[in-house]
Amino acid sequence: AMVADQAGDAVEIVFSGTGISINGNWIRDGGKADVYLDGKIVRTIDTYYFYNNQEHDNVTIWHVTGLAEGRHTVKLVVKGEKKPESSGTKIYITQASVFKTAAKKSASYKFSFEK
């Protein structure tokens, strides 16, 4: 896992595909980060979680699908901010999964849900 907690700390992931899912931790010392896709800010995420003394490791903290096939860049930038109840401003990244949309390999094959 990668961990960062200083404002301005960043990770950039360049990928080829139609989507990406970034995993990390929802945890007691989680903080906020801005997410950029292809250079444009998409949203701010908050990774604080401590409900009923529970935390969650290696879960999706942000994802996108339906992108045009091709090269894309996702950048997470630590804000150094947190909810008042959080004990820190950390952003944990554990993995990323890239999605690619492709045509069926066989036009005659049908899934059970297809007509």
N, C-alpha and C positions, 0 to 999 in steps of 0.2 A: 504494500500500500504506500501511497504518497500522502504526506501530511503537510499542510501549510497553514499559517495563522496570521501572517503579517499582511497588512493592507498592501495591495499591489502584487503579492505573490501570484503567479499564474502558471497554468499548464495549458499547452496547446496540442491538440490532436488533429492531425491531417489524415483524411481517409478518403477512399474511393467507394462509393456506394449510394444507396438511396435513404439511409438512415443510420442512426447510432444511438446506443443506450450506454450511459455512463453510470457505473456503480460506485458506491462509496458507503459511508456510514451515517446513519441517523443516530446521534449520540449526545450525551449530556453536555459535552463541551463543543458542540457544533455551532458554526457561525454562518455567515451569509457570503454569497459569491454572485457576481454577475456572470451570465452566460452569453457569449457571443457566437453567432453562427455566420460564417462567411463575412466577418467584419462588422456585423450589425448586432447590437444588443437585442437579445430575445426576452430575457427576464432575469430577475434575481431569485436565487434559490436560498432556502434556509434549512440547514442540516441539523438543527437542534431537535432532539427527541428524548424525552425521559418521562414517559407516561407510565405510572404504576411501576416505577423502578425498572423499566424495560428500555433497552437500546437495540438497534438493529444494524448488523454488519453486512456489508456487501449486498446492498439493495439498490435499486434504481433511484438515483437522485435527480436525473434529467434524461430525457430522450426526445428524439424527433424521428418521424418517418415520412414517407411521401416526397422526399426530395428528388430533384432531377438527378438521374444517373450521372455520376462524375465525381470530380475531386471537390471536397469540402473541408472546411476548417472549423473546429469548435475550440473555443478558448474560455476557460473558467478563470476569473480574476477574484481573488479574495478581497472582500471589502474591509475586513478588520472590524466588522460590526456583529452584534449578536442581540438576541432577545434578552431582556433583563434576567430571566431565570436561567440562562445558559451560563456555564462556568468557563466558557472560552469562546474563541472565534475560529476554531479549527475547521478545515475542510479536508475530508479524507476521500481519496480516490483509490479504488481497489481494482477496477477493470473497465474495459470498454468493449462492447460488441457492435460490429458493423453489420448492417443489413444491405443486401443486394437483391433487387427485384430482377427476375429473369423470366423469359418465356418458358413454357413447359417443354420438357425434353421430348414428349410424345403427344402429338395433337389428339391421338385416339384415347389416351388415358383420361379417365374422369374420376375425381374424388367422390366420395359418397354423398357429399352435400351439393354436388353439381348436377344439373339436369341435362 
